[in-house]
Each structure stands twice: as structure tokens, then as C-alpha cells.
């Protein structure tokens, strides 16, 4: 009796956190590459915390880029004034 593979959901914390549907015979290779069968498995370990921290910094810079640029320019001007260049 030949059974065709069924479809199942897989999730990846950084690539596709919302998940995607794949054939069940593809899941073994995906699991080796960091994919999981449920998003509840996210958030374990230092990698997850660092990914979340980097996403937080990117979000901040995207929203507050003018303030960040102004801070860098001001700090550079103060440093140049201190060094009298």
C-alpha cells in the first residue's frame, strides 16, 4: 500500500517564524537545519536572546535614526573640539 506524504507545518525562529507548509518527507532535513514543529520551541538558549536583542536594536534605529545620527555627529564634534583638530 503506497501512502503519499502528508503536509505539515514547520517553523524557523529567524527565517520563517510564522511557519510554512512542507511535505512530511522534507521535515527530517529541515529539522537538522534548525526548523521545529512548533513555535513553542523558540526562545531557548543564547541564540534566541541575541536574535531578539538585535531585532530590538534594528527596530530602534529604524524609528529613531535621526536622533542616533545627531548623537553621533554631536559626539564626534565634541571629540574633535577636545583634540583641537
C-alpha positions as CSV (number, residue, x, y, z in Angstrom):
1,X,0.0,0.0,0.0
2,X,1.6,3.3,-1.2
3,X,0.9,6.2,1.1
4,X,1.5,9.7,-0.2
5,X,3.3,12.0,2.2
6,X,1.1,14.5,4.0
7,X,1.7,18.1,4.6
8,X,2.8,19.6,7.9
9,X,3.8,22.9,9.4
10,X,7.4,23.8,10.2
11,X,8.8,27.0,11.8
12,X,12.2,28.7,12.0
13,X,12.9,31.4,14.5
14,X,14.7,33.7,12.2
15,X,13.9,32.6,8.6
16,X,10.1,32.0,8.9
17,X,8.7,32.4,12.4
18,X,5.2,32.4,11.0
19,X,5.8,28.9,9.6
20,X,5.4,27.2,6.3
21,X,3.8,24.1,5.0
22,X,6.0,21.3,3.7
23,X,5.7,17.7,2.8
24,X,6.3,15.3,5.7
25,X,9.2,13.6,3.9
26,X,11.1,17.0,3.8
27,X,10.9,17.6,7.6
28,X,13.9,15.4,8.6
29,X,16.3,17.6,6.6
30,X,14.7,20.8,7.8
31,X,14.9,19.7,11.5
32,X,18.6,19.3,11.1
33,X,18.8,22.9,9.9
34,X,17.1,24.4,12.9
35,X,13.4,24.2,11.9
36,X,11.0,23.0,14.6
37,X,7.4,21.6,14.5
38,X,6.0,24.1,16.9
39,X,6.9,27.8,17.7
40,X,6.8,26.9,21.4
41,X,10.3,25.5,21.0
42,X,11.6,29.0,20.2
43,X,13.3,31.1,22.9
44,X,15.6,28.5,24.4
45,X,19.3,29.5,24.7
46,X,21.6,32.4,24.0
47,X,20.9,32.4,20.2
48,X,17.3,33.3,20.7
49,X,18.1,36.1,23.2
50,X,20.7,37.5,20.8
51,X,18.4,37.4,17.8
52,X,15.7,39.2,19.9
53,X,18.2,41.8,21.1
54,X,19.5,42.5,17.6
55,X,15.9,42.8,16.3
56,X,15.2,45.3,19.1
57,X,18.3,47.4,18.2
58,X,17.3,47.4,14.5
59,X,13.7,48.4,15.3
60,X,15.0,51.3,17.5
61,X,17.4,52.5,14.8
62,X,14.7,52.3,12.2
63,X,12.4,54.5,14.2
64,X,15.0,56.8,15.8
65,X,17.7,57.1,13.2
66,X,17.6,60.9,13.2
67,X,18.3,61.0,17.0
68,X,21.0,58.4,16.6
69,X,22.7,60.3,13.8
70,X,22.5,63.6,15.8
71,X,24.1,61.9,18.8
72,X,27.0,60.5,16.7
73,X,27.6,63.9,15.0
74,X,27.5,65.7,18.3
75,X,29.8,63.2,20.0
76,X,32.2,63.5,17.0
77,X,32.2,67.3,17.2
78,X,33.0,67.1,20.9
79,X,35.8,64.7,20.4
80,X,37.3,66.9,17.6
81,X,37.0,70.0,19.8
82,X,38.7,68.2,22.6
83,X,41.5,67.1,20.3
84,X,41.6,70.6,18.8
85,X,41.7,69.3,15.2
